[in-house]
Structures are given as C-alpha cells and as structure tokens.
Amino acid sequence: MGERTGQGVPGGRRRRRVGRRRSRAALAVVTAAVLGAAGCDAVGGDSPGPSPSASKRPSPSPAWDTSPDSVAAVGDSITRGFDACAVLSDCPEVSWATGSSTEVDSLAVRLLGKAAAERSWNYAVTGARMADLTGQVTRAAARKPELVAVMAGANDACRATTSAMTSVADFRDRFEEAMGTLRRKLPEAQVYVASIPDLKRLWSQGRTNALGKQVWKLGICPSMLGDADSLDAAATLRRNTVRDRVEDYNEVLREVCAKDRLCRTDGGAVHEYRFGTDQLSQWDWFHPSVDGQARLAEIAYRAVTAKQP
C-alpha cells in the first residue's frame, strides 16, 4: 500500500495540473462569451462591438421639412371652398389649402407668403370620392410640389343611401393606389392628410337653420342629411351608420399614411373639431364657411410645421 501511495502522488499532481488548465480554459471561454453577450470590444473594453446585422439596418428616413416651398392640394368640395362664398358654387380663393383670401390665411399662404400665388395649385374637385384621388394626384405630380395636401373621403359616405357608401376595403384600396401613384411620380414629396369631418355633428348644427335644410333637399349628403328633422329609430340608425363609416375611413387614412415615411395626418384634429354655426356655410349649413376654412388652415399648418407628427 505504501508503494502505491508513493507512486500515486506524481500522478495526482499531474491530474490537478490538468484540472487547473481545464478550469482556466473553461473560464476563458465563459469570459469570452460574457464579453460577447455584452457587446464589448475585446481591445477597447468599453466600445460596442460591430453588430452582425448592422449592414442590414435600413437607412434613416429623411427629416420632415417644416417649410416646403410649393403646395398642391387634392380632394373634394371642402378643398374647393364649395358654398363658402355663394350657393352651390366653388370658391377656391377661400380654400383652406391654397386660397388667397386674407380672411382664411391658407396653408399655402402661411408656408409660402406672397409666393403662394405662383407655387401652389388646387386640383380638388367638388363631388370627388376616393376613387378619383389617383387622377388628381397624377395631375398634381406634374407640378412637382414639395407638399401634397389631401382631404378626401366625405363623399364616399355622403351617398343616396347607406348601402351605397364606399366599402372600407375599397376605400383602402383606392387610397393605397393614390399613394402608390404619388410615390412613383414624387418619391420625395411630403404628404399631409386631413381627417374627414364629423358629418353627424355638421347635421346636428345645421338642422337648426330652415334655409340650410331647404338646400339639403337639393341632394347634399342625403345619407346623413336626408329627412333632417326625423329623430326616429330608423333615421338615427342611418346617421349612426354614416358616422361609423367615417370613423372607419379615418382609421384607414391613419394606417395607410403611417406606412409612408413622408406622410403625416392631422391626428384626427379635423374630425374632432367642433364646428359651430360660425364655421358653417350660410348657404347650406354643412360645408365650411370662410371662418371654417380658416380653422382648417390652422389645423393643417400646425401639423405640417410640427417638429414631430
């Protein structure tokens, strides 16, 4: 037993030395793993190491320019200043987007000053729906504007009946088509998208005026304004259906715009604005008056010139 013990000492030392080497090697592996997980540079010690996916990261989006030097507007009767100056007539000089009226101080005038007369264009058409937006955008693109102002969608809800309203899916398809056309023609243009006003609120304000209700009978937004004094269950359901559809449209506008690196909405500000009788046309008590157009211009200017959307 004494000889086996004596012979075993050198072997035990060797095993301990091998064990220590293995422990040091294991420690080195663990240390390297920890340093790697922490993103540390093995030389500098406190500098982030290069990320394997760094080259795959998308380049940052260009910064939003709060002072574009040209503006084109597309949309419907609101952007044409319909019924703001005379009954059943366009009045583009008071348009919230490109009008020259000092009473409105339009978005273009606020951004461009006197140059607005030469560097802003209005391609909106009274009665236009979202399906018409691609054609308007195509015409506007020829001017190469730095900012395109959009307000469209009210006429998709203002139909003869609620069943004739544009479906949400078709509304989305047409808006995506228009945005796609714009991007192909003007890849660096900025886009401001106004929300659709709360049509039910406009009805509730305008229904107090007898003249306005007579004009409504000529065919202005019958899905909401038809049988204006009726408060029965059927009329209430009809108006609420229109209201809900407008809210769905506004959600589409937000979602589609959010996918575009140079698109901003008003955050629902136009829809939430509480238009009173002073902001409604004295002819039809539904479309914005000159004062209402000025309020829309204020909302647009705040959105376009904000540092963050």
C-alpha positions in Angstrom: 0.0 0.0 0.0 2.9 2.4 0.8 4.4 1.9 -2.7 1.0 2.5 -4.5 0.6 5.7 -2.4 4.1 7.0 -3.2 3.6 6.2 -6.9 0.2 7.9 -6.9 1.5 11.3 -5.7 3.1 12.4 -9.1 0.0 11.2 -10.9 -2.3 13.1 -8.6 -0.3 16.3 -9.2 -0.5 15.8 -12.9 -4.2 15.4 -12.7 -4.5 18.5 -10.6 -2.4 20.5 -13.1 -4.6 19.2 -16.0 -7.7 20.1 -14.0 -6.4 23.6 -13.4 -5.6 24.1 -17.1 -9.1 22.9 -18.0 -10.6 25.2 -15.4 -8.6 28.1 -16.8 -9.7 27.2 -20.3 -13.3 27.0 -19.3 -13.1 30.3 -17.5 -11.6 31.9 -20.7 -14.5 30.5 -22.7 -17.1 31.8 -20.3 -15.4 35.2 -20.1 -15.3 35.5 -23.9 -19.0 34.5 -24.0 -19.9 37.1 -21.4 -17.9 39.8 -23.2 -19.6 38.9 -26.5 -23.1 38.9 -25.0 -22.4 42.4 -23.5 -21.3 43.7 -26.9 -17.9 44.8 -25.6 -14.8 45.3 -27.8 -12.1 42.9 -26.6 -9.4 45.6 -27.3 -11.1 48.8 -26.2 -13.0 47.2 -23.4 -16.0 49.7 -23.4 -16.8 50.2 -27.1 -19.7 48.4 -28.6 -18.7 45.7 -31.0 -20.0 45.6 -34.5 -23.4 44.1 -34.8 -23.7 41.2 -37.4 -26.9 42.8 -38.7 -25.6 46.4 -38.8 -25.3 46.4 -42.5 -28.8 45.2 -42.9 -30.4 48.1 -40.9 -32.5 50.4 -43.1 -31.1 53.9 -43.6 -32.9 56.6 -41.6 -35.9 58.3 -43.2 -35.2 61.8 -44.4 -36.2 64.5 -41.9 -39.6 66.1 -42.4 -39.2 69.6 -43.9 -41.4 72.1 -41.9 -41.1 74.7 -44.6 -41.8 73.2 -48.1 -41.6 75.7 -50.9 -44.6 74.5 -53.0 -48.0 73.0 -52.3 -50.6 71.1 -54.3 -54.0 70.3 -53.0 -56.2 67.3 -53.9 -59.6 66.3 -52.6 -63.3 67.3 -52.8 -65.7 70.2 -52.3 -64.3 71.3 -49.0 -60.9 72.0 -50.6 -62.6 73.8 -53.4 -64.4 76.2 -50.9 -67.8 75.0 -52.1 -70.7 77.1 -50.7 -68.4 79.3 -48.7 -69.0 82.4 -50.9 -72.2 81.7 -52.9 -74.8 79.0 -53.0 -73.9 75.8 -54.8 -70.6 77.3 -56.1 -66.9 76.7 -55.7 -64.9 79.4 -54.2 -61.2 78.3 -54.4 -59.9 81.6 -53.2 -61.0 80.7 -49.7 -59.7 77.2 -49.8 -58.0 76.1 -46.5 -55.2 74.6 -48.6 -54.3 77.1 -51.4 -56.7 80.0 -51.1 -55.5 83.6 -51.4 -58.1 85.2 -49.1 -56.6 87.1 -46.2 -59.6 86.0 -44.1 -58.5 82.4 -44.4 -54.7 82.7 -44.4 -54.5 79.3 -46.2 -51.8 76.6 -45.6 -50.0 77.7 -48.8 -50.0 81.4 -47.7 -48.8 80.5 -44.2 -46.0 78.5 -45.7 -45.0 80.5 -48.8 -46.2 84.0 -48.2 -46.6 86.0 -51.4 -45.0 83.2 -53.4 -48.1 81.1 -52.8 -49.8 82.6 -55.8 -47.1 81.1 -58.0 -46.2 77.9 -56.1 -49.5 76.4 -55.0 -52.1 74.6 -57.1 -55.6 73.2 -56.3 -56.6 70.0 -58.1 -59.6 69.2 -55.8 -63.0 68.6 -57.5 -66.4 69.1 -55.9 -68.1 65.7 -55.6 -64.9 63.7 -55.9 -64.6 60.4 -54.0 -61.5 58.4 -53.0 -61.6 56.6 -56.3 -60.9 60.0 -58.0 -57.8 60.7 -56.0 -55.3 58.9 -58.2 -56.2 61.1 -61.2 -55.9 64.2 -59.1 -52.5 63.1 -57.7 -51.3 62.4 -61.2 -52.2 65.9 -62.4 -50.7 67.5 -59.3 -47.5 65.5 -59.7 -46.7 67.3 -62.9 -46.1 70.4 -60.8 -43.6 68.6 -58.7 -44.8 70.1 -55.4 -42.8 69.5 -52.2 -46.0 69.1 -50.2 -49.3 67.5 -51.3 -52.3 68.3 -49.1 -55.1 65.8 -49.1 -58.7 66.0 -47.8 -60.9 63.3 -49.3 -63.5 60.8 -48.2 -66.6 62.7 -47.2 -68.3 61.9 -50.5 -67.7 58.2 -50.0 -70.0 58.4 -47.0 -72.3 61.1 -48.5 -74.3 58.8 -50.8 -78.0 58.4 -51.6 -78.3 55.5 -49.1 -76.0 53.9 -46.5 -75.8 50.8 -48.7 -74.3 52.9 -51.5 -71.4 54.1 -49.3 -67.9 53.1 -50.4 -66.9 49.9 -48.5 -64.0 50.3 -46.1 -62.0 47.8 -48.2 -62.5 49.7 -51.4 -61.7 52.9 -49.7 -58.4 51.5 -48.5 -57.6 50.1 -51.9 -58.2 53.4 -53.6 -56.2 55.4 -51.1 -53.3 53.0 -51.3 -53.5 53.2 -55.1 -53.3 57.0 -54.9 -50.4 57.0 -52.5 -48.6 54.4 -54.7 -49.0 56.6 -57.7 -47.8 59.6 -55.8 -44.7 57.8 -54.6 -43.8 56.6 -58.1 -44.0 60.1 -59.5 -42.8 62.1 -56.5 -40.7 59.8 -54.3 -39.6 62.7 -52.0 -42.8 64.7 -51.8 -44.3 65.2 -48.3 -48.0 64.4 -47.8 -50.4 66.0 -45.3 -53.6 64.0 -44.9 -56.6 65.7 -43.2 -59.2 63.6 -41.4 -62.8 63.6 -42.6 -65.1 65.9 -40.5 -67.7 64.5 -38.2 -70.7 64.6 -40.5 -73.1 63.9 -37.8 -72.0 66.9 -35.9 -72.5 69.0 -39.0 -76.0 67.7 -39.3 -76.8 68.5 -35.7 -75.6 72.1 -36.1 -77.1 72.7 -39.5 -80.5 71.3 -38.8 -81.4 74.4 -36.7 -81.5 76.5 -39.9 -84.5 76.4 -42.1 -82.7 77.7 -45.2 -79.9 75.2 -44.8 -82.4 72.3 -44.7 -84.0 73.5 -47.9 -80.6 73.4 -49.6 -80.0 70.0 -48.2 -83.0 68.8 -50.1 -81.2 69.5 -53.4 -79.1 66.4 -52.8 -76.4 67.4 -50.3 -75.2 64.3 -48.4 -78.6 62.5 -48.3 -77.3 59.5 -46.3 -76.7 61.9 -43.4 -78.9 64.9 -44.1 -82.0 63.3 -45.6 -85.2 63.7 -43.6 -83.2 66.1 -41.4 -85.8 66.6 -38.7 -86.6 62.9 -38.2 -85.4 61.5 -34.9 -87.0 58.1 -35.1 -85.1 54.8 -34.8 -84.5 54.3 -38.5 -83.1 57.9 -39.0 -80.9 57.6 -36.0 -79.5 54.2 -37.2 -78.9 55.7 -40.6 -77.0 58.6 -39.3 -75.0 56.5 -36.9 -74.1 54.1 -39.7 -72.7 57.1 -41.7 -70.8 58.3 -38.6 -69.3 54.9 -38.0 -68.2 54.6 -41.6 -66.5 58.0 -41.5 -64.6 56.8 -38.4 -63.5 53.7 -40.3 -62.3 55.8 -43.2 -60.3 57.9 -40.9 -58.6 54.9 -39.4 -57.7 53.8 -43.0 -56.2 57.2 -43.6 -54.1 56.9 -40.5 -52.9 53.4 -41.2 -52.0 53.9 -44.8 -50.3 57.2 -44.1 -48.3 55.6 -41.2 -46.7 53.2 -43.7 -45.3 56.1 -45.8 -42.0 57.7 -44.5 -43.1 61.2 -45.6 -46.7 61.2 -44.8 -48.4 63.0 -41.8 -52.1 63.1 -40.8 -53.7 65.7 -38.6 -54.1 63.1 -35.8 -57.9 63.3 -36.2 -58.0 67.0 -35.4 -60.4 67.9 -38.2 -62.8 65.1 -37.3 -62.7 66.2 -33.7 -63.1 69.9 -34.4 -66.4 71.2 -33.0 -67.7 73.1 -36.0 -70.3 75.7 -34.8 -72.7 77.7 -36.9 -70.0 80.4 -37.4 -67.8 77.8 -39.1 -70.6 76.6 -41.4 -71.7 77.9 -44.8 -74.5 80.4 -44.5 -75.9 78.8 -47.7 -76.0 75.2 -46.9 -75.1 75.0 -43.2 -73.0 71.9 -43.9 -69.8 72.9 -45.8 -67.2 75.1 -44.0 -67.7 78.8 -44.2 -64.9 81.3 -44.7 -64.3 81.1 -40.9 -64.4 77.3 -41.1 -61.9 77.2 -43.9 -59.6 79.4 -41.7 -59.9 76.8 -38.9 -58.9 74.0 -41.3 -55.9 76.0 -42.4 -54.8 76.5 -38.8 -55.0 72.7 -38.2 -53.1 71.9 -41.3 -50.4 74.4 -40.6 -49.8 73.1 -37.1 -49.5 69.6 -38.4 -47.1 70.4 -41.2 -44.8 72.7 -39.2 -44.7 70.5 -36.0 -41.2 69.1 -35.3 -42.9 65.7 -34.5 -46.0 64.4 -36.1 
